[in-house]
Amino acid sequence: MKIGLTYDLRSDYLNQGYSMEETAEFDKESTIEGIEQAIQKAGYETERIGHAQSLMKALLEGKKWDLVFNIAEGLYGEGRESLVPALLDAYKIPYAFSGPVTLGISLNKAFAKQIVKESGVNTPAFHVVSQLSDIQKINLQYPLFAKPISEGTGKGIDTKSVINSVEDLQQVCSNLLSKFNQPVLIEEYLPGREFTVGVLGSGEDAFVPGAMEIVYKEDTHNFYSYENKENFEGHIDYVAVTGDLLEQCKLVALKSWNSLNCLDGGRVDVKIDRFGKMSFIEVNPLAGLNPVISDLPILCSLNNVSYQEIINEILKSAIKRNFNS
């Protein structure tokens, strides 16, 4: 079986003049090498394809693969993560990870939260600010938390994201609307402990290989910002979750995962609300897969699940869905 690899390489975009923050979700060469080596160790042939433009060129040239391992995030728009799987669907080429509808919904945090909430999962009350006049319609309990509606890797999150007044809310929304050119998600701030939960598999076969707590060091602001994610070794400790807390994480993660029809592998971020109840934050159906610095491999390692086992499980799920169902 020949498996193609689609991805966005960070260095390619930096060389084109994009900033470190603009390229925060894109992958290092070591990530692609790690995935490629693990797929080969699993017994498959690999071929690097690259980003969406490279995929389009290859498709037009008539190239085919038995399966595509897709981690391409895309650069612009709410459909940026959906582009590669949509192209592969058009050519009837099977792929690993979620489809274009799930990726589009999950990238829009408000859409995802609404579906997860309807499935019965606890999630903080929220409001979407598309223009500054929308602030007048907000009826939420302070403190609030603000972030761009369709960004990842903590982009747009900093010390001003926790909001205690209407004046601060106005200023933060104005800055985010201007900088990211997209709506702002406002939700009631979750003050409790924070966790990220790994999920492998699809549907009834989905399972949690482990979870880890995000523990902030004393000199660090207590939320998973872009700065903290980029420099986690100096700002954050990761601790494996066990016992009843792990069971709470599993319950929220798996119900959220399946309500959004996420496939093969990824992460769900959760946090404890002011009532002490585990609450959904967001889902990551295209989670980072760098063997050393990405959250999913780190949390799996803390729970004695190797990187090779992660890739094996993702491939097993994708192959079962596409060829054995």
C-alpha positions as a LaTeX table, in Angstrom:
\begin{tabular}{lrrr}
\hline
Residue & $x$ (\AA) & $y$ (\AA) & $z$ (\AA) \\
\hline
Met1 & 0.00 & 0.00 & 0.00 \\
Lys2 & 1.33 & 3.43 & $-0.98$ \\
Ile3 & 0.48 & 6.21 & 1.50 \\
Gly4 & 0.82 & 9.85 & 0.44 \\
Leu5 & 1.60 & 12.57 & 2.98 \\
Thr6 & $-0.11$ & 15.98 & 2.80 \\
Tyr7 & 1.12 & 18.70 & 5.14 \\
Asp8 & 2.10 & 22.36 & 5.45 \\
Leu9 & 5.81 & 22.78 & 6.15 \\
Arg10 & 6.47 & 25.83 & 8.31 \\
Ser11 & 9.82 & 26.66 & 6.71 \\
Asp12 & 8.17 & 26.91 & 3.26 \\
Tyr13 & 5.89 & 29.68 & 4.48 \\
Leu14 & 8.55 & 31.46 & 6.54 \\
Asn15 & 10.68 & 31.61 & 3.39 \\
Gln16 & 7.76 & 33.33 & 1.64 \\
Gly17 & 7.73 & 36.07 & 4.30 \\
Tyr18 & 4.99 & 34.87 & 6.65 \\
Ser19 & 5.53 & 35.48 & 10.37 \\
Met20 & 6.16 & 32.95 & 13.15 \\
Glu21 & 2.63 & 33.51 & 14.51 \\
Glu22 & 1.00 & 33.20 & 11.07 \\
Thr23 & 2.74 & 29.84 & 10.60 \\
Ala24 & 2.26 & 28.58 & 14.17 \\
Glu25 & 0.08 & 25.63 & 13.14 \\
Phe26 & 2.41 & 24.40 & 10.40 \\
Asp27 & 4.84 & 21.53 & 10.76 \\
Lys28 & 8.57 & 21.20 & 11.23 \\
Glu29 & 10.61 & 18.92 & 8.97 \\
Ser30 & 11.13 & 16.67 & 12.01 \\
Thr31 & 7.36 & 16.12 & 12.21 \\
Ile32 & 7.14 & 14.92 & 8.61 \\
Glu33 & 10.21 & 12.72 & 9.11 \\
Gly34 & 8.74 & 11.21 & 12.25 \\
Ile35 & 5.40 & 10.41 & 10.62 \\
Glu36 & 7.04 & 9.07 & 7.48 \\
Gln37 & 9.40 & 6.77 & 9.39 \\
Ala38 & 6.57 & 5.47 & 11.59 \\
Ile39 & 4.37 & 4.71 & 8.57 \\
Gln40 & 7.27 & 2.90 & 6.91 \\
Lys41 & 7.93 & 0.91 & 10.10 \\
Ala42 & 4.26 & $-0.09$ & 10.02 \\
Gly43 & 5.01 & $-1.72$ & 6.66 \\
Tyr44 & 3.80 & 0.82 & 4.13 \\
Glu45 & 5.42 & 2.73 & 1.28 \\
Thr46 & 5.26 & 6.53 & 1.56 \\
Glu47 & 5.33 & 9.45 & $-0.85$ \\
Arg48 & 5.54 & 13.10 & 0.21 \\
Ile49 & 2.93 & 15.29 & $-1.48$ \\
Gly50 & 3.05 & 18.52 & 0.51 \\
His51 & 0.49 & 21.32 & 0.73 \\
Ala52 & $-2.84$ & 21.75 & $-1.07$ \\
Gln53 & $-1.31$ & 23.37 & $-4.15$ \\
Ser54 & 1.12 & 20.48 & $-4.55$ \\
Leu55 & $-1.75$ & 18.03 & $-4.12$ \\
Met56 & $-3.79$ & 19.80 & $-6.82$ \\
Lys57 & $-0.85$ & 19.66 & $-9.23$ \\
Ala58 & $-0.30$ & 15.96 & $-8.54$ \\
Leu59 & $-4.00$ & 15.15 & $-8.97$ \\
Leu60 & $-4.12$ & 16.98 & $-12.30$ \\
Glu61 & $-1.11$ & 14.95 & $-13.40$ \\
Gly62 & $-3.09$ & 11.80 & $-12.66$ \\
Lys63 & $-1.19$ & 10.67 & $-9.57$ \\
Lys64 & $-2.92$ & 8.26 & $-7.16$ \\
Trp65 & $-2.28$ & 6.84 & $-3.71$ \\
Asp66 & $-3.97$ & 4.00 & $-1.86$ \\
Leu67 & $-4.41$ & 6.27 & 1.17 \\
Val68 & $-3.37$ & 9.82 & 2.06 \\
Phe69 & $-2.18$ & 10.66 & 5.58 \\
Asn70 & $-3.42$ & 14.24 & 5.79 \\
Ile71 & $-2.22$ & 16.80 & 8.34 \\
Ala72 & $-2.46$ & 19.90 & 6.09 \\
Glu73 & $-3.88$ & 22.86 & 8.05 \\
Gly74 & $-4.18$ & 25.38 & 5.21 \\
Leu75 & $-3.52$ & 29.10 & 5.44 \\
Tyr76 & $-6.67$ & 31.14 & 4.79 \\
Gly77 & $-10.37$ & 31.00 & 5.67 \\
Glu78 & $-12.67$ & 28.84 & 7.77 \\
Gly79 & $-12.44$ & 26.06 & 5.18 \\
Arg80 & $-8.64$ & 25.92 & 5.18 \\
Glu81 & $-8.46$ & 22.53 & 6.91 \\
Ser82 & $-11.26$ & 21.16 & 4.71 \\
Leu83 & $-9.58$ & 21.82 & 1.37 \\
Val84 & $-7.32$ & 18.76 & 1.17 \\
Pro85 & $-9.93$ & 16.17 & 2.22 \\
Ala86 & $-12.49$ & 17.78 & $-0.10$ \\
Leu87 & $-10.05$ & 17.47 & $-3.02$ \\
Leu88 & $-9.35$ & 13.85 & $-2.11$ \\
Asp89 & $-13.10$ & 13.16 & $-1.92$ \\
Ala90 & $-13.50$ & 14.62 & $-5.41$ \\
Tyr91 & $-10.97$ & 12.09 & $-6.73$ \\
Lys92 & $-12.28$ & 9.25 & $-4.52$ \\
Ile93 & $-8.94$ & 8.84 & $-2.78$ \\
Pro94 & $-9.19$ & 7.52 & 0.82 \\
Tyr95 & $-7.45$ & 9.46 & 3.59 \\
Ala96 & $-6.71$ & 9.39 & 7.30 \\
Phe97 & $-8.40$ & 11.77 & 9.74 \\
Ser98 & $-11.68$ & 13.63 & 9.61 \\
Gly99 & $-13.56$ & 14.74 & 6.53 \\
Pro100 & $-14.15$ & 18.30 & 5.26 \\
Val101 & $-17.46$ & 18.87 & 7.08 \\
Thr102 & $-16.08$ & 17.86 & 10.48 \\
Leu103 & $-12.89$ & 19.89 & 9.97 \\
Gly104 & $-14.86$ & 22.97 & 8.91 \\
Ile105 & $-17.23$ & 22.76 & 11.86 \\
Ser106 & $-14.46$ & 22.02 & 14.36 \\
Leu107 & $-12.36$ & 24.96 & 13.19 \\
Asn108 & $-15.27$ & 27.29 & 13.91 \\
Lys109 & $-15.24$ & 26.97 & 17.70 \\
Ala110 & $-18.80$ & 28.27 & 18.10 \\
Phe111 & $-20.25$ & 25.74 & 15.64 \\
Ala112 & $-18.36$ & 22.94 & 17.39 \\
Lys113 & $-19.47$ & 24.07 & 20.85 \\
Gln114 & $-23.10$ & 24.24 & 19.78 \\
Ile115 & $-23.08$ & 20.65 & 18.47 \\
Val116 & $-21.18$ & 19.35 & 21.49 \\
Lys117 & $-23.55$ & 21.17 & 23.83 \\
Glu118 & $-26.58$ & 19.67 & 22.06 \\
Ser119 & $-25.10$ & 16.21 & 22.63 \\
Gly120 & $-25.31$ & 16.81 & 26.39 \\
Val121 & $-21.68$ & 17.72 & 27.11 \\
Asn122 & $-21.03$ & 20.51 & 29.58 \\
Thr123 & $-19.61$ & 23.61 & 27.86 \\
Pro124 & $-19.37$ & 27.23 & 29.05 \\
Ala125 & $-21.99$ & 29.72 & 27.91 \\
Phe126 & $-20.70$ & 31.69 & 24.94 \\
His127 & $-21.44$ & 34.45 & 22.46 \\
Val128 & $-19.99$ & 35.34 & 19.06 \\
Val129 & $-18.89$ & 38.91 & 18.31 \\
Ser130 & $-18.78$ & 39.51 & 14.55 \\
Gln131 & $-18.85$ & 43.30 & 14.92 \\
Leu132 & $-18.45$ & 45.58 & 17.92 \\
Ser133 & $-22.20$ & 46.25 & 18.17 \\
Asp134 & $-22.67$ & 42.55 & 19.05 \\
Ile135 & $-21.13$ & 43.26 & 22.47 \\
Gln136 & $-24.39$ & 44.93 & 23.52 \\
Lys137 & $-26.17$ & 41.57 & 23.16 \\
Ile138 & $-23.84$ & 39.69 & 25.51 \\
Asn139 & $-25.46$ & 38.42 & 28.69 \\
Leu140 & $-22.71$ & 36.33 & 30.26 \\
Gln141 & $-21.19$ & 36.21 & 33.73 \\
Tyr142 & $-17.78$ & 37.84 & 34.16 \\
Pro143 & $-14.92$ & 37.07 & 34.00 \\
Leu144 & $-15.06$ & 36.27 & 30.29 \\
Phe145 & $-12.53$ & 34.76 & 27.92 \\
Ala146 & $-11.98$ & 35.93 & 24.34 \\
Lys147 & $-10.24$ & 34.28 & 21.38 \\
Pro148 & $-10.48$ & 34.27 & 17.58 \\
Ile149 & $-13.19$ & 31.88 & 16.45 \\
Ser150 & $-11.13$ & 29.88 & 13.96 \\
Glu151 & $-7.50$ & 29.87 & 15.05 \\
Gly152 & $-5.35$ & 27.22 & 16.71 \\
Thr153 & $-2.07$ & 26.88 & 18.63 \\
Gly154 & $-3.16$ & 29.61 & 21.05 \\
Lys155 & $-3.08$ & 32.33 & 18.37 \\
Gly156 & $-4.79$ & 35.50 & 19.58 \\
Ile157 & $-4.63$ & 34.46 & 23.23 \\
Asp158 & $-2.54$ & 36.50 & 25.68 \\
Thr159 & $-2.73$ & 38.19 & 29.09 \\
Lys160 & $-5.66$ & 40.37 & 27.94 \\
Ser161 & $-7.83$ & 37.38 & 27.01 \\
Val162 & $-9.35$ & 37.13 & 30.49 \\
Ile163 & $-11.82$ & 40.01 & 30.66 \\
Asn164 & $-13.40$ & 41.62 & 33.73 \\
Ser165 & $-15.24$ & 44.65 & 32.32 \\
Val166 & $-17.23$ & 45.87 & 29.33 \\
Glu167 & $-14.47$ & 48.38 & 28.56 \\
Asp168 & $-11.85$ & 45.63 & 28.39 \\
Leu169 & $-14.20$ & 43.49 & 26.31 \\
Gln170 & $-14.64$ & 46.31 & 23.81 \\
Gln171 & $-10.89$ & 46.85 & 23.47 \\
Val172 & $-9.99$ & 43.15 & 23.16 \\
Cys173 & $-12.72$ & 42.49 & 20.59 \\
Ser174 & $-11.67$ & 45.52 & 18.58 \\
Asn175 & $-8.05$ & 44.30 & 18.51 \\
Leu176 & $-8.92$ & 40.71 & 17.61 \\
Leu177 & $-11.44$ & 41.63 & 14.92 \\
Ser178 & $-8.86$ & 43.90 & 13.32 \\
Lys179 & $-5.86$ & 41.55 & 13.62 \\
Phe180 & $-7.47$ & 38.24 & 12.60 \\
Asn181 & $-10.30$ & 39.46 & 10.36 \\
Gln182 & $-12.75$ & 36.93 & 11.81 \\
Pro183 & $-15.37$ & 36.82 & 14.59 \\
Val184 & $-14.38$ & 36.58 & 18.25 \\
Leu185 & $-15.63$ & 33.82 & 20.55 \\
Ile186 & $-16.57$ & 35.12 & 24.00 \\
Glu187 & $-17.26$ & 32.56 & 26.70 \\
Glu188 & $-17.57$ & 32.46 & 30.46 \\
Tyr189 & $-14.10$ & 31.89 & 31.88 \\
Leu190 & $-13.36$ & 28.44 & 33.27 \\
Pro191 & $-11.26$ & 28.91 & 36.44 \\
Gly192 & $-10.43$ & 25.27 & 37.19 \\
Arg193 & $-7.76$ & 22.76 & 36.25 \\
Glu194 & $-7.04$ & 22.24 & 32.55 \\
Phe195 & $-6.47$ & 19.01 & 30.63 \\
Thr196 & $-5.88$ & 17.82 & 27.09 \\
Val197 & $-7.19$ & 14.38 & 26.20 \\
Gly198 & $-5.95$ & 12.10 & 23.44 \\
Val199 & $-8.43$ & 10.18 & 21.30 \\
Leu200 & $-7.55$ & 7.39 & 18.85 \\
Gly201 & $-9.96$ & 5.58 & 16.58 \\
Ser202 & $-13.40$ & 6.31 & 15.18 \\
Gly203 & $-16.99$ & 5.85 & 16.32 \\
Glu204 & $-17.55$ & 2.92 & 18.67 \\
Asp205 & $-13.87$ & 1.97 & 18.34 \\
Ala206 & $-12.63$ & 5.36 & 19.58 \\
Phe207 & $-10.72$ & 5.26 & 22.86 \\
Val208 & $-8.65$ & 7.52 & 25.10 \\
Pro209 & $-4.98$ & 6.45 & 25.34 \\
Gly210 & $-4.40$ & 9.01 & 28.07 \\
Ala211 & $-4.77$ & 12.60 & 29.22 \\
Met212 & $-2.46$ & 15.16 & 30.75 \\
Glu213 & $-2.96$ & 18.17 & 32.97 \\
Ile214 & $-1.58$ & 21.53 & 31.85 \\
Val215 & 0.17 & 22.92 & 34.95 \\
Tyr216 & 1.39 & 26.51 & 34.64 \\
Lys217 & 4.55 & 27.62 & 36.40 \\
Glu218 & 4.36 & 30.53 & 38.84 \\
Asp219 & 5.70 & 33.17 & 36.45 \\
Thr220 & 3.28 & 32.16 & 33.68 \\
His221 & $-0.25$ & 33.36 & 32.87 \\
Asn222 & $-2.66$ & 30.51 & 33.47 \\
Phe223 & $-3.98$ & 29.71 & 30.02 \\
Tyr224 & $-2.70$ & 27.92 & 26.95 \\
Ser225 & $-1.60$ & 30.93 & 24.91 \\
Tyr226 & 0.46 & 31.08 & 21.74 \\
Glu227 & 3.53 & 32.07 & 23.80 \\
Asn228 & 3.06 & 29.22 & 26.27 \\
Lys229 & 2.58 & 26.64 & 23.50 \\
Glu230 & 5.62 & 27.84 & 21.54 \\
Asn231 & 7.82 & 27.85 & 24.67 \\
Phe232 & 6.16 & 25.16 & 26.78 \\
Glu233 & 9.38 & 23.80 & 28.26 \\
Gly234 & 9.97 & 26.98 & 30.23 \\
His235 & 6.37 & 27.77 & 31.11 \\
Ile236 & 4.42 & 24.54 & 31.61 \\
Asp237 & 4.61 & 21.16 & 33.30 \\
Tyr238 & 2.64 & 18.23 & 31.88 \\
Val239 & 1.27 & 15.66 & 34.33 \\
Ala240 & $-0.48$ & 12.38 & 33.50 \\
Val241 & $-4.10$ & 12.21 & 34.67 \\
Thr242 & $-5.34$ & 9.20 & 36.64 \\
Gly243 & $-8.31$ & 7.98 & 38.64 \\
Asp244 & $-11.67$ & 9.74 & 38.66 \\
Leu245 & $-10.33$ & 12.82 & 36.87 \\
Leu246 & $-9.25$ & 10.63 & 33.96 \\
Glu247 & $-12.70$ & 9.06 & 33.80 \\
Gln248 & $-14.28$ & 12.53 & 33.67 \\
Cys249 & $-11.87$ & 13.52 & 30.88 \\
Lys250 & $-12.67$ & 10.35 & 28.93 \\
Leu251 & $-16.43$ & 10.88 & 29.18 \\
Val252 & $-16.33$ & 14.45 & 27.88 \\
Ala253 & $-13.69$ & 13.73 & 25.23 \\
Leu254 & $-15.32$ & 10.67 & 23.67 \\
Lys255 & $-18.82$ & 12.15 & 23.63 \\
Ser256 & $-17.49$ & 15.36 & 22.04 \\
Trp257 & $-15.35$ & 13.40 & 19.56 \\
Asn258 & $-18.23$ & 11.28 & 18.34 \\
Ser259 & $-20.81$ & 14.09 & 18.32 \\
Leu260 & $-18.62$ & 15.88 & 15.73 \\
Asn261 & $-17.86$ & 12.65 & 13.82 \\
Cys262 & $-14.11$ & 13.04 & 14.32 \\
Leu263 & $-12.04$ & 10.18 & 12.92 \\
Asp264 & $-8.83$ & 8.23 & 13.53 \\
Gly265 & $-6.98$ & 10.43 & 16.02 \\
Gly266 & $-6.73$ & 13.84 & 17.69 \\
Arg267 & $-7.25$ & 15.69 & 20.95 \\
Val268 & $-10.02$ & 17.23 & 23.00 \\
Asp269 & $-9.25$ & 20.11 & 25.39 \\
Val270 & $-11.26$ & 20.28 & 28.61 \\
Lys271 & $-11.28$ & 22.35 & 31.78 \\
Ile272 & $-13.13$ & 22.44 & 35.10 \\
Asp273 & $-15.78$ & 25.16 & 35.43 \\
Arg274 & $-16.66$ & 27.26 & 38.48 \\
Phe275 & $-19.05$ & 24.55 & 39.67 \\
Gly276 & $-16.34$ & 21.88 & 39.65 \\
Lys277 & $-17.67$ & 20.14 & 36.53 \\
Met278 & $-15.52$ & 19.02 & 33.60 \\
Ser279 & $-16.26$ & 21.20 & 30.58 \\
Phe280 & $-15.51$ & 21.02 & 26.85 \\
Ile281 & $-13.23$ & 23.74 & 25.44 \\
Glu282 & $-12.47$ & 22.63 & 21.89 \\
Val283 & $-11.59$ & 19.68 & 19.69 \\
Asn284 & $-8.43$ & 19.20 & 17.62 \\
Pro285 & $-9.21$ & 16.69 & 14.85 \\
Leu286 & $-5.86$ & 17.51 & 13.18 \\
Ala287 & $-3.67$ & 17.41 & 16.27 \\
Gly288 & 0.06 & 18.04 & 16.08 \\
Leu289 & 2.14 & 14.88 & 15.56 \\
Asn290 & 5.71 & 15.99 & 16.18 \\
Pro291 & 7.24 & 13.02 & 18.05 \\
Val292 & 8.83 & 15.25 & 20.71 \\
Ile293 & 6.97 & 18.55 & 21.14 \\
Ser294 & 3.32 & 17.95 & 20.17 \\
Asp295 & 0.68 & 17.49 & 22.88 \\
Leu296 & $-0.76$ & 14.18 & 21.62 \\
Pro297 & 2.61 & 12.34 & 21.55 \\
Ile298 & 3.59 & 13.94 & 24.88 \\
Leu299 & 0.41 & 12.86 & 26.67 \\
Cys300 & 0.63 & 9.39 & 25.14 \\
Ser301 & 4.26 & 9.06 & 26.26 \\
Leu302 & 3.24 & 10.03 & 29.80 \\
Asn303 & 0.75 & 7.17 & 29.64 \\
Asn304 & 3.23 & 4.62 & 28.21 \\
Val305 & 1.90 & 4.75 & 24.64 \\
Ser306 & 4.71 & 5.08 & 22.11 \\
Tyr307 & 4.75 & 7.30 & 19.04 \\
Gln308 & 4.77 & 4.22 & 16.82 \\
Glu309 & 1.63 & 2.96 & 18.57 \\
Ile310 & $-0.11$ & 6.30 & 17.88 \\
Ile311 & 0.63 & 6.09 & 14.14 \\
Asn312 & $-0.30$ & 2.40 & 14.08 \\
Glu313 & $-3.69$ & 3.10 & 15.66 \\
Ile314 & $-4.41$ & 6.00 & 13.31 \\
Leu315 & $-3.58$ & 3.85 & 10.29 \\
Lys316 & $-5.58$ & 0.91 & 11.66 \\
Ser317 & $-8.64$ & 3.14 & 12.08 \\
Ala318 & $-8.30$ & 4.78 & 8.65 \\
Ile319 & $-7.76$ & 1.49 & 6.85 \\
Lys320 & $-10.71$ & $-0.15$ & 8.61 \\
Arg321 & $-13.01$ & 2.75 & 7.70 \\
Asn322 & $-11.94$ & 2.92 & 4.08 \\
Phe323 & $-11.32$ & $-0.71$ & 3.16 \\
Asn324 & $-12.96$ & $-3.05$ & 5.67 \\
Ser325 & $-16.26$ & $-1.38$ & 6.48 \\
\hline
\end{tabular}
